[in-house]
């Protein structure tokens, strides 16, 4: 049985050959080309589940496809979201008094060295530093931007995330008010 099957297969392979002539002669029988709009075979979709159903929404067409499956287990109960808390006000962790060394006055020197300000900052739990704005440690763009918001003299307060809050000061009372 094997020999007749091989003989038939070889006859089909050798006898068929390839047909060099095209099926349609484009010169003798011209066929006009016609453009067709074909709907997309796959479209970007958003998907979400609800219970035992899964919904697919086409991003371009907006068509909705619903897939229902009885064998999909329901989603497990999730913990309820925590109740929203009010936004905490700015809580400084450090305070910097900046002065311009070129325009440093006697009144500013009194603020810079005032022991009552240091004691008030200590009671508030905020260390207070008095510095000149041209010191190399404060030459970075973040510091200079914070100082540039109000100019000197100013008080720059930093929170836990190192976000600055700049307050323009003129007197020691301005510093005490900002530290509250």
C-alpha positions as CSV (number, residue, x, y, z in Angstrom):
1,X,0.0,0.0,0.0
2,X,2.9,2.2,0.6
3,X,4.2,2.1,-3.0
4,X,1.0,3.1,-4.7
5,X,0.6,6.2,-2.3
6,X,4.2,7.3,-3.1
7,X,3.7,6.8,-6.8
8,X,0.5,8.9,-6.7
9,X,2.2,11.6,-4.7
10,X,5.2,11.8,-7.0
11,X,2.8,11.9,-10.1
12,X,0.9,14.8,-8.6
13,X,4.1,16.7,-7.7
14,X,5.9,16.2,-11.0
15,X,2.8,16.3,-13.2
16,X,1.3,19.5,-11.8
17,X,4.3,21.8,-12.4
18,X,3.8,25.5,-12.2
19,X,1.6,27.5,-14.5
20,X,3.7,30.4,-16.0
21,X,0.6,32.2,-17.3
22,X,-1.3,34.6,-15.0
23,X,-4.9,33.8,-14.2
24,X,-6.0,37.2,-15.4
25,X,-4.3,39.1,-18.2
26,X,-4.2,42.7,-17.0
27,X,-3.7,44.1,-20.5
28,X,-6.5,42.1,-22.2
29,X,-9.0,42.3,-19.3
30,X,-8.3,45.4,-17.2
31,X,-10.1,45.4,-13.8
32,X,-10.5,48.8,-12.2
33,X,-9.2,49.0,-8.6
34,X,-11.9,49.9,-6.1
35,X,-11.0,51.2,-2.6
36,X,-13.0,49.7,0.3
37,X,-13.2,50.9,3.8
38,X,-12.6,48.0,6.1
39,X,-13.6,48.3,9.8
40,X,-10.7,47.8,12.1
41,X,-10.1,44.3,13.1
42,X,-8.7,45.2,16.5
43,X,-9.4,48.5,18.2
44,X,-7.8,49.9,21.4
45,X,-10.2,49.4,24.2
46,X,-10.8,50.2,27.8
47,X,-12.0,47.4,30.0
48,X,-13.6,47.1,33.4
49,X,-15.3,44.4,35.3
50,X,-18.5,44.6,37.3
51,X,-19.7,41.5,39.1
52,X,-19.7,38.6,36.7
53,X,-19.5,40.8,33.5
54,X,-16.6,42.4,31.8
55,X,-17.1,45.5,29.6
56,X,-14.9,46.5,26.7
57,X,-15.4,50.0,25.4
58,X,-13.7,51.0,22.0
59,X,-11.5,54.0,22.3
60,X,-12.3,55.2,18.7
61,X,-15.8,54.0,18.0
62,X,-17.2,53.9,21.6
63,X,-18.8,50.5,20.9
64,X,-19.4,48.4,24.0
65,X,-18.8,44.7,24.2
66,X,-20.1,42.8,27.2
67,X,-18.6,39.5,28.2
68,X,-20.6,37.6,30.7
69,X,-19.2,34.5,32.3
70,X,-20.9,32.5,35.0
71,X,-17.6,30.9,36.1
72,X,-15.9,34.2,37.0
73,X,-15.8,34.4,40.8
74,X,-17.1,37.7,42.3
75,X,-14.5,40.2,43.3
76,X,-13.4,39.8,46.9
77,X,-14.6,42.4,49.3
78,X,-12.1,45.2,49.5
79,X,-11.4,47.3,52.5
80,X,-13.4,50.5,52.5
81,X,-11.5,53.6,51.6
82,X,-10.3,55.7,54.5
83,X,-12.3,58.8,55.3
84,X,-10.8,61.9,53.7
85,X,-8.8,63.9,56.2
86,X,-8.6,67.7,55.9
87,X,-5.4,69.0,54.3
88,X,-2.9,69.7,57.1
89,X,-1.6,73.2,57.3
90,X,2.0,73.8,56.6
91,X,4.1,72.4,59.5
92,X,7.7,73.6,59.4
93,X,10.6,71.5,60.5
94,X,13.3,74.2,60.0
95,X,13.4,77.9,59.6
96,X,16.0,80.1,57.9
97,X,16.4,83.9,58.3
98,X,18.0,85.3,55.2
99,X,19.7,88.6,55.1
100,X,21.5,90.4,52.3
101,X,25.1,91.2,53.4
102,X,25.4,94.2,51.1
103,X,22.3,95.9,52.7
104,X,22.6,94.6,56.3
105,X,21.3,97.2,58.8
106,X,21.5,97.5,62.6
107,X,17.8,96.5,62.9
108,X,18.4,93.3,60.9
109,X,21.5,92.6,63.1
110,X,19.2,92.8,66.1
111,X,16.8,90.3,64.5
112,X,19.6,88.0,63.5
113,X,21.0,87.8,67.1
114,X,17.7,88.0,69.0
115,X,17.7,85.3,71.7
116,X,13.9,85.6,72.2
117,X,13.3,84.5,68.6
118,X,15.5,81.4,69.1
119,X,13.6,80.6,72.3
120,X,10.2,81.0,70.5
121,X,11.3,78.8,67.6
122,X,12.6,76.2,70.1
123,X,9.2,76.1,71.9
124,X,7.6,75.6,68.5
125,X,9.9,72.7,67.8
126,X,11.5,74.4,64.8
127,X,15.3,75.1,64.7
128,X,16.0,78.7,63.6
129,X,19.1,79.6,61.5
130,X,20.2,83.1,60.6
131,X,22.3,83.2,57.4
132,X,23.3,85.5,54.6
133,X,21.8,84.9,51.2
134,X,25.2,84.7,49.5
135,X,26.6,81.8,51.5
136,X,27.6,78.8,49.3
137,X,25.3,76.3,51.0
138,X,22.3,78.4,49.8
139,X,23.5,79.1,46.2
140,X,21.2,76.4,44.7
141,X,18.2,77.2,42.5
142,X,15.7,76.1,45.1
143,X,17.0,78.3,47.8
144,X,17.5,81.3,45.4
145,X,14.0,80.9,44.1
146,X,12.6,80.8,47.6
147,X,14.6,83.9,48.6
148,X,13.7,85.7,45.3
149,X,9.9,85.4,46.0
150,X,10.1,88.2,48.6
151,X,13.6,89.4,48.6
152,X,15.7,89.9,51.8
153,X,15.2,90.0,54.7
154,X,12.9,86.9,54.7
155,X,12.1,83.8,56.6
156,X,12.1,80.5,54.7
157,X,10.3,77.7,56.4
158,X,10.8,74.1,55.2
159,X,8.3,71.2,55.8
160,X,9.1,67.5,55.9
161,X,9.1,67.2,52.1
162,X,11.6,70.2,51.9
163,X,8.9,72.4,50.3
164,X,9.7,76.0,51.1
165,X,7.4,78.7,52.3
166,X,8.8,82.2,52.2
167,X,7.6,85.1,54.4
168,X,8.8,88.7,54.1
169,X,9.9,90.1,57.4
170,X,10.8,93.5,58.7
171,X,10.7,93.1,62.5
172,X,11.1,90.4,65.1
173,X,7.3,90.4,65.5
174,X,7.0,89.3,61.9
175,X,9.2,86.3,62.6
176,X,7.3,85.4,65.7
177,X,4.0,85.6,63.8
178,X,5.3,83.3,61.0
179,X,6.5,80.7,63.5
180,X,3.1,80.3,65.1
